Amino acid sequence: MRLPRDLDGDDLVKALRSCGYELTRQTGSHMRLTTSVNGEHHVTVPKHSPLRVGTLSGILSDVAAHLGETRDELAARIFK
């Protein structure tokens, strides 16, 4: 699946909430999300607009690996 090119950090945080992630802290321009689904997992999302495609891909790959699915499956689920 092709990743969105105009997604900013706040939009990604909203999308990851559907996977059980919650904002736990923010330091400067970076937000840290945490989930307890499948064990505790943390991911850092920059509050940039727009996110670079490589950054978005890396974050989604990390989250997908934790949830036990592929990046494309996760992207299709959260970017309907």
Residue frames as a rotation matrix with the C-alpha (Angstrom) as fourth column:
MET 1
0.579 0.816 0.000 0.00
0.816 -0.579 0.000 0.00
0.000 0.000 -1.000 0.00
ARG 2
-0.212 -0.607 0.766 1.23
0.539 -0.726 -0.427 3.47
0.815 0.322 0.481 -0.83
LEU 3
-0.266 0.028 -0.964 1.76
0.938 -0.223 -0.266 5.60
-0.222 -0.974 0.033 2.27
PRO 4
0.787 0.602 0.138 0.14
0.617 -0.775 -0.138 9.04
0.024 0.194 -0.981 2.55
ARG 5
-0.158 -0.896 0.415 2.47
0.848 -0.338 -0.408 11.90
0.506 0.288 0.813 1.61
ASP 6
-0.250 0.144 0.957 0.66
-0.113 -0.986 0.119 14.68
0.962 -0.078 0.263 3.47
LEU 7
0.616 0.484 -0.622 0.36
0.477 0.400 0.783 13.12
0.627 -0.779 0.016 6.94
ASP 8
0.000 -0.624 0.781 1.59
-0.561 -0.647 -0.517 15.10
0.828 -0.439 -0.350 9.93
GLY 9
-0.843 -0.487 -0.227 2.60
-0.096 0.553 -0.828 13.80
0.529 -0.676 -0.513 13.35
ASP 10
-0.648 0.665 0.373 -0.71
-0.642 -0.212 -0.737 14.67
-0.411 -0.716 0.564 15.02
ASP 11
0.282 0.767 -0.577 -2.66
-0.947 0.317 -0.041 12.73
0.151 0.558 0.816 12.38
LEU 12
-0.217 -0.441 -0.871 -0.43
-0.287 0.882 -0.375 9.69
0.933 0.169 -0.317 12.88
VAL 13
-0.963 -0.093 0.253 -0.99
-0.264 0.140 -0.954 9.82
0.053 -0.986 -0.159 16.65
LYS 14
-0.157 0.983 0.095 -4.76
-0.898 -0.102 -0.428 9.85
-0.411 -0.153 0.899 16.06
ALA 15
0.324 0.251 -0.912 -4.46
-0.754 0.651 -0.088 6.88
0.572 0.716 0.400 13.69
LEU 16
-0.542 -0.631 -0.555 -2.32
-0.156 0.725 -0.671 4.88
0.825 -0.278 -0.491 16.12
ARG 17
-0.616 0.413 0.671 -4.88
-0.770 -0.136 -0.623 5.37
-0.166 -0.901 0.402 18.89
SER 18
0.455 0.828 -0.327 -7.06
-0.879 0.477 -0.015 2.84
0.144 0.294 0.945 17.07
CYS 19
0.222 -0.474 -0.852 -4.27
-0.100 0.858 -0.503 0.29
0.970 0.197 0.143 17.69
GLY 20
0.738 0.164 -0.655 -4.21
0.578 0.349 0.738 0.93
0.349 -0.923 0.162 21.43
TYR 21
-0.390 -0.921 -0.009 -1.44
0.830 -0.348 -0.436 3.56
0.398 -0.178 0.900 21.58
GLU 22
0.794 0.576 -0.196 -1.81
0.599 -0.684 0.416 6.53
0.106 -0.448 -0.888 23.93
LEU 23
0.265 -0.675 0.689 0.22
0.003 -0.714 -0.701 9.72
0.964 0.188 -0.187 24.19
THR 24
0.541 -0.122 -0.832 2.37
0.806 0.357 0.472 9.42
0.239 -0.926 0.291 27.33
ARG 25
0.258 -0.437 -0.862 4.58
0.447 -0.737 0.507 12.48
-0.856 -0.516 0.005 27.00
GLN 26
0.763 -0.111 0.637 5.82
0.565 -0.364 -0.740 15.19
0.314 0.925 -0.215 24.69
THR 27
0.230 -0.773 -0.591 9.25
0.495 -0.430 0.755 16.77
-0.838 -0.466 0.284 24.74
GLY 28
-0.595 -0.438 -0.674 9.69
-0.270 -0.681 0.681 19.61
-0.757 0.587 0.287 22.29
SER 29
-0.102 0.537 -0.837 8.63
-0.987 -0.162 0.016 18.46
-0.127 0.828 0.546 18.86
HIS 30
-0.659 -0.132 -0.740 8.51
-0.328 0.937 0.124 14.73
0.677 0.324 -0.661 19.62
MET 31
0.204 0.814 0.543 5.60
-0.969 0.088 0.231 12.75
0.140 -0.574 0.807 21.04
ARG 32
-0.877 -0.474 -0.076 6.00
-0.448 0.865 -0.226 9.41
0.173 -0.164 -0.971 22.79
LEU 33
0.224 0.963 -0.147 3.22
-0.881 0.265 0.393 6.84
0.417 0.041 0.908 22.47
THR 34
-0.826 -0.436 0.357 2.85
-0.557 0.731 -0.394 3.73
-0.089 -0.524 -0.847 24.60
THR 35
0.225 0.883 -0.412 0.69
-0.759 0.424 0.493 0.63
0.610 0.202 0.766 24.37
SER 36
-0.335 -0.251 0.908 0.17
-0.806 0.576 -0.138 -2.38
-0.488 -0.778 -0.395 26.61
VAL 37
0.791 0.599 -0.126 -1.27
-0.554 0.614 -0.562 -4.53
-0.259 0.515 0.817 23.80
ASN 38
0.830 -0.478 -0.285 0.98
0.249 0.777 -0.578 -7.61
0.498 0.409 0.764 23.34
GLY 39
0.140 -0.793 -0.593 3.27
0.979 0.022 0.203 -6.29
-0.148 -0.609 0.779 26.08
GLU 40
0.597 0.073 -0.799 4.49
0.216 -0.974 0.073 -2.75
-0.772 -0.216 -0.597 26.61
HIS 41
-0.054 -0.579 0.814 5.81
0.997 0.019 0.080 -0.93
-0.062 0.815 0.576 23.55
HIS 42
0.284 0.051 -0.957 6.93
0.229 -0.973 0.016 2.67
-0.931 -0.223 -0.288 23.00
VAL 43
0.000 -0.295 0.955 7.24
0.999 -0.047 -0.015 4.61
0.049 0.954 0.295 19.77
THR 44
-0.270 -0.182 -0.946 8.35
0.347 -0.934 0.081 8.20
-0.898 -0.306 0.315 19.20
VAL 45
0.250 0.447 0.859 6.55
0.968 -0.110 -0.225 10.31
-0.006 0.887 -0.461 16.61
PRO 46
-0.820 -0.533 -0.208 7.97
0.524 -0.846 0.099 13.67
-0.229 -0.028 0.973 15.48
LYS 47
0.226 0.906 -0.359 5.46
0.599 -0.420 -0.682 16.52
-0.768 -0.061 -0.637 15.43
HIS 48
-0.769 -0.536 -0.349 6.42
-0.008 -0.537 0.844 17.54
-0.640 0.651 0.408 11.91
SER 49
0.396 0.911 0.119 4.20
0.215 0.034 -0.976 18.54
-0.893 0.412 -0.183 9.03
PRO 50
0.759 0.593 -0.270 4.36
-0.576 0.804 0.147 16.58
0.305 0.044 0.951 6.84
LEU 51
0.450 -0.594 0.667 6.21
-0.314 0.594 0.741 13.51
-0.836 -0.542 0.081 8.05
ARG 52
-0.293 -0.607 -0.739 8.89
-0.948 0.085 0.306 12.24
-0.123 0.791 -0.600 5.69
VAL 53
0.547 0.570 -0.613 7.93
-0.700 0.713 0.038 9.02
0.459 0.409 0.789 3.95
GLY 54
-0.161 -0.704 -0.692 10.93
-0.041 0.705 -0.708 7.14
0.986 -0.086 -0.142 5.36
THR 55
-0.868 -0.094 0.488 10.12
-0.463 -0.206 -0.862 8.29
0.182 -0.974 0.136 8.90
LEU 56
0.075 0.985 0.159 6.49
-0.989 0.093 -0.111 7.24
-0.124 -0.149 0.981 8.52
SER 57
0.446 0.039 -0.894 7.52
-0.458 0.868 -0.190 3.90
0.769 0.495 0.405 7.06
GLY 58
-0.582 -0.768 -0.267 9.92
-0.099 0.393 -0.914 3.24
0.807 -0.505 -0.305 9.94
ILE 59
-0.682 0.409 0.607 7.34
-0.719 -0.221 -0.659 4.05
-0.135 -0.885 0.445 12.60
LEU 60
0.387 0.898 -0.207 4.70
-0.922 0.383 -0.062 1.88
0.024 0.215 0.976 10.93
SER 61
0.155 -0.416 -0.896 7.16
-0.296 0.846 -0.444 -1.00
0.942 0.334 0.007 10.52
ASP 62
-0.848 -0.500 0.177 8.06
-0.269 0.118 -0.956 -0.82
0.457 -0.858 -0.234 14.21
VAL 63
-0.355 0.810 0.466 4.41
-0.868 -0.100 -0.487 -0.78
-0.348 -0.577 0.739 15.30
ALA 64
0.486 0.556 -0.674 3.47
-0.799 0.595 -0.085 -3.55
0.354 0.580 0.734 12.86
ALA 65
-0.300 -0.671 -0.678 6.28
-0.212 0.740 -0.639 -5.79
0.930 -0.048 -0.364 14.10
HIS 66
-0.903 -0.003 0.430 5.08
-0.430 0.001 -0.903 -5.33
0.002 -1.000 -0.002 17.68
LEU 67
-0.059 0.984 0.168 1.48
-0.866 0.033 -0.499 -6.12
-0.497 -0.175 0.850 16.71
GLY 68
-0.447 -0.219 0.867 2.52
0.011 0.968 0.251 -9.14
-0.895 0.122 -0.430 14.63
GLU 69
0.649 0.623 0.438 1.41
0.486 0.104 -0.868 -7.95
-0.586 0.775 -0.235 11.21
THR 70
-0.208 -0.729 0.652 3.00
0.978 -0.155 0.139 -6.47
-0.001 0.667 0.745 8.11
ARG 71
-0.782 -0.153 -0.604 3.43
0.221 -0.974 -0.039 -2.75
-0.582 -0.164 0.796 7.53
ASP 72
-0.887 0.458 -0.059 1.00
-0.212 -0.289 0.934 -2.85
0.411 0.840 0.354 4.61
GLU 73
-0.243 0.818 -0.522 -1.68
0.715 0.514 0.474 -4.60
0.656 -0.258 -0.709 6.71
LEU 74
-0.285 0.074 -0.956 -1.31
0.843 -0.455 -0.287 -1.99
-0.456 -0.887 0.068 9.45
ALA 75
-0.928 -0.114 -0.356 -1.38
-0.044 -0.913 0.405 0.90
-0.371 0.391 0.842 6.96
ALA 76
-0.694 0.718 -0.045 -4.51
0.076 0.136 0.988 -0.45
0.716 0.682 -0.149 5.30
ARG 77
-0.121 0.652 -0.748 -6.20
0.923 0.351 0.156 -0.78
0.364 -0.672 -0.645 8.70
ILE 78
-0.154 0.021 -0.988 -5.42
0.760 -0.636 -0.132 2.69
-0.632 -0.771 0.082 10.05
PHE 79
-0.758 -0.147 -0.636 -5.60
-0.212 -0.866 0.453 4.73
-0.617 0.478 0.625 6.80
LYS 80
-0.362 0.701 0.615 -8.98
0.792 0.579 -0.194 3.50
-0.491 0.417 -0.765 5.52
